[in-house]
Amino acid sequence: MNWVPELERLLPGRVASDETARAAVAGDLSPMRQMRQMRGEPMPMPDAVVRPRATEDVQQVMRFASAREIVVVPRGGGSGVVEAVAAAPGSIVVDLRSMDRIGPIDAASGIVEVEAGCTGAALEQALAAQGLTLGHYPQSIAVATIGGLVATRSSGQYSTRYGNIEDILLALEAVTGSGEVLRLGHPPRRSLGPEVLPLFVGSEGTLGVITRLTLAAQALPEAERFAAYGFRGMAEGIEVMRRLARAGLPIGLLRLYDAADAAHSFGAVLGEVVPGALLLISTLGPREVADAGALAAERIALAAGGDALGAPAAEHWLRTRNDVSEWAQYLEAGVVVDTIECAAPWTRLPAAYTAAAAAVRGLPEVVAVFAHVAHAGSTGASLYFTFGAVPGEAAQATSVHREVWGTLLEAVRGEGATVSHHHGVGRVRRPWAWQERAAERPLLAAVRERLDPLHLLNRGALWEDA
Ligand SMILES: Cc1cc2nc3c(=O)[nH]c(=O)nc-3n(C[C@H](O)[C@H](O)[C@H](O)COP(=O)(O)OP(=O)(O)OC[C@H]3O[C@@H](n4cnc5c(N)ncnc54)[C@H](O)[C@@H]3O)c2cc1C
């Protein structure tokens, strides 16, 4: 705490150390953290918050921190859900949200530069004014920052059309643990040996503070057509989704809900007849392309025995897609609710779904398990579970949460799935993450030694540091 006045003198007007400011940036939106907060448990918080306005400010913080061995936690919107931001006493949080300038935008090439603290929504608004879009629409788009989206290897709701964040990122600037500024990547692409840029995608604040990014923007589509189809069960639905994702169609939205998720999310639109699996699809692009894509998708879905359900369910999804307001009431009532996403090749998805759903439903505390398949690519897709569990006693919430995570991830691993798709590692997923990629660890550790030898950057996230 002694060093705070010195930091304030170094960066006048950019440092806050009052309790309200520190509490506001101490963590993320992970459900278990929210539950602890709702219960009034004392939450750890950093000693100071720095709100940099330029890359040079971030450099100053990193030089200051490395000279004194102070932990630094880069933070964007705090919308993470795996406790990647959990600032401990004695640390500094670097809150990037004051670095939110957009531009320059090279509209003709579709190349946009942006500071790391700009939210996805603000960037989309600026791009839309020029007829452009990143096409990266995470459910948290209003809160999540571009730096955070890159730092977590994010995926958006229209990733089938526009790719994941790694497909959209062209270059970035970051400040390392010792205060060195790195500029990585060059649009549109190049062949100058291995690129270092991808190392920062998913680095979760542990390799550097990302300050500026260069991204690829596409033309906004002229038209979009929505439809929904019902199937007997998930196996049939997944097979149709696979065919659609591999057919070369102009797909925007493509999601498949199991019966429990469909009844919960679309019951009001579907009425009493809820299919065993509900497929939502949109096709987009120039009007003729969107129309032709919709016809081709319908032919594939109907040939596979699908029931045409019209556009209302998909349009309902579009209207409500970012609404998560019901979560707080469950957490307040002591229900352990969370989401777990993983991914599998198409051939493994049905078994991974069946194994995981059965394993989690078998746990005595679990009262609800929903699942949907999304982020479809040509080789596979993400499997996304939402669960609710009621612990016998409030004090067991953390152990029940961990038991569900372990049961589900071990079940999907047993079926050849990866234990994550887009929420990252943080602290919640650490053990399973390193089980899966033990062989890659020495190489990654060597990179970390070079960029942050004192392990000051977001210590405790991603890596199992004390
Ligand atoms: C309701 C809800 C819906 C969500 N939907 C999606 C979704 O559809 N797709 C998806 O991918 N994710 C989703 N998420 C998860 C979350 O929004 C993403 O992980 C997002 O990328 C986090 O961005 P952020 O700016 O909020 O980062 P934060 O939560 O602030 O930080 C997350 C991690 O990134 C690091 N970080 C942040 N900014 C920087 C920076 N400038 N430099 C270096 N490291 C940095 C932090 O240190 C931390 O490790 C959702 C979350 C919620 C709460």
PDBQT file of the ligand as one rigid body, heavy atoms in Angstrom, charges set to zero:
ROOT
HETATM    1  C1  LIG A 501     -23.678 -12.865 -20.240  1.00  0.00    +0.000 C 
HETATM    2  C2  LIG A 501     -22.366 -13.227 -20.848  1.00  0.00    +0.000 A 
HETATM    3  C3  LIG A 501     -22.330 -13.705 -22.142  1.00  0.00    +0.000 A 
HETATM    4  C4  LIG A 501     -21.111 -14.047 -22.736  1.00  0.00    +0.000 A 
HETATM    5  N1  LIG A 501     -21.097 -14.447 -24.039  1.00  0.00    +0.000 NA
HETATM    6  C5  LIG A 501     -19.920 -14.741 -24.644  1.00  0.00    +0.000 A 
HETATM    7  C6  LIG A 501     -19.898 -15.126 -26.010  1.00  0.00    +0.000 A 
HETATM    8  O1  LIG A 501     -20.917 -15.173 -26.698  1.00  0.00    +0.000 OA
HETATM    9  N2  LIG A 501     -18.699 -15.424 -26.549  1.00  0.00    +0.000 N 
HETATM   10  C7  LIG A 501     -17.540 -15.344 -25.839  1.00  0.00    +0.000 A 
HETATM   11  O2  LIG A 501     -16.479 -15.611 -26.389  1.00  0.00    +0.000 OA
HETATM   12  N3  LIG A 501     -17.549 -14.990 -24.547  1.00  0.00    +0.000 NA
HETATM   13  C8  LIG A 501     -18.693 -14.674 -23.928  1.00  0.00    +0.000 A 
HETATM   14  N4  LIG A 501     -18.713 -14.286 -22.609  1.00  0.00    +0.000 N 
HETATM   15  C9  LIG A 501     -17.458 -14.232 -21.859  1.00  0.00    +0.000 C 
HETATM   16  C10 LIG A 501     -16.756 -12.847 -21.878  1.00  0.00    +0.000 C 
HETATM   17  O3  LIG A 501     -17.611 -11.826 -22.285  1.00  0.00    +0.000 OA
HETATM   18  C11 LIG A 501     -15.550 -12.923 -22.781  1.00  0.00    +0.000 C 
HETATM   19  O4  LIG A 501     -14.607 -13.784 -22.186  1.00  0.00    +0.000 OA
HETATM   20  C12 LIG A 501     -14.893 -11.572 -23.083  1.00  0.00    +0.000 C 
HETATM   21  O5  LIG A 501     -13.917 -11.799 -24.063  1.00  0.00    +0.000 OA
HETATM   22  C13 LIG A 501     -14.265 -10.886 -21.916  1.00  0.00    +0.000 C 
HETATM   23  O6  LIG A 501     -13.918  -9.570 -22.309  1.00  0.00    +0.000 OA
HETATM   24  P1  LIG A 501     -13.733  -8.430 -21.211  1.00  0.00    +0.000 P 
HETATM   25  O7  LIG A 501     -13.272  -7.190 -21.897  1.00  0.00    +0.000 OA
HETATM   26  O8  LIG A 501     -14.937  -8.310 -20.384  1.00  0.00    +0.000 OA
HETATM   27  O9  LIG A 501     -12.510  -9.050 -20.395  1.00  0.00    +0.000 OA
HETATM   28  P2  LIG A 501     -12.305  -9.193 -18.827  1.00  0.00    +0.000 P 
HETATM   29  O10 LIG A 501     -13.369 -10.012 -18.226  1.00  0.00    +0.000 OA
HETATM   30  O11 LIG A 501     -12.029  -7.863 -18.242  1.00  0.00    +0.000 OA
HETATM   31  O12 LIG A 501     -10.945 -10.039 -18.818  1.00  0.00    +0.000 OA
HETATM   32  C14 LIG A 501     -10.926 -11.357 -19.276  1.00  0.00    +0.000 C 
HETATM   33  C15 LIG A 501      -9.463 -11.797 -19.423  1.00  0.00    +0.000 C 
HETATM   34  O13 LIG A 501      -8.835 -11.041 -20.446  1.00  0.00    +0.000 OA
HETATM   35  C16 LIG A 501      -7.721 -10.312 -19.925  1.00  0.00    +0.000 C 
HETATM   36  N5  LIG A 501      -7.729  -9.009 -20.577  1.00  0.00    +0.000 N 
HETATM   37  C17 LIG A 501      -8.775  -8.145 -20.726  1.00  0.00    +0.000 A 
HETATM   38  N6  LIG A 501      -8.379  -7.060 -21.402  1.00  0.00    +0.000 NA
HETATM   39  C18 LIG A 501      -7.056  -7.234 -21.681  1.00  0.00    +0.000 A 
HETATM   40  C19 LIG A 501      -6.062  -6.456 -22.339  1.00  0.00    +0.000 A 
HETATM   41  N7  LIG A 501      -6.348  -5.270 -22.892  1.00  0.00    +0.000 N 
HETATM   42  N8  LIG A 501      -4.804  -6.945 -22.415  1.00  0.00    +0.000 NA
HETATM   43  C20 LIG A 501      -4.485  -8.139 -21.888  1.00  0.00    +0.000 A 
HETATM   44  N9  LIG A 501      -5.369  -8.920 -21.245  1.00  0.00    +0.000 NA
HETATM   45  C21 LIG A 501      -6.640  -8.465 -21.147  1.00  0.00    +0.000 A 
HETATM   46  C22 LIG A 501      -7.931 -10.248 -18.439  1.00  0.00    +0.000 C 
HETATM   47  O14 LIG A 501      -6.702 -10.132 -17.743  1.00  0.00    +0.000 OA
HETATM   48  C23 LIG A 501      -8.615 -11.582 -18.183  1.00  0.00    +0.000 C 
HETATM   49  O15 LIG A 501      -7.646 -12.586 -18.123  1.00  0.00    +0.000 OA
HETATM   50  C24 LIG A 501     -19.916 -13.934 -21.989  1.00  0.00    +0.000 A 
HETATM   51  C25 LIG A 501     -19.962 -13.448 -20.685  1.00  0.00    +0.000 A 
HETATM   52  C26 LIG A 501     -21.175 -13.093 -20.116  1.00  0.00    +0.000 A 
HETATM   53  C27 LIG A 501     -21.183 -12.554 -18.720  1.00  0.00    +0.000 C 
ENDROOT
TORSDOF 0
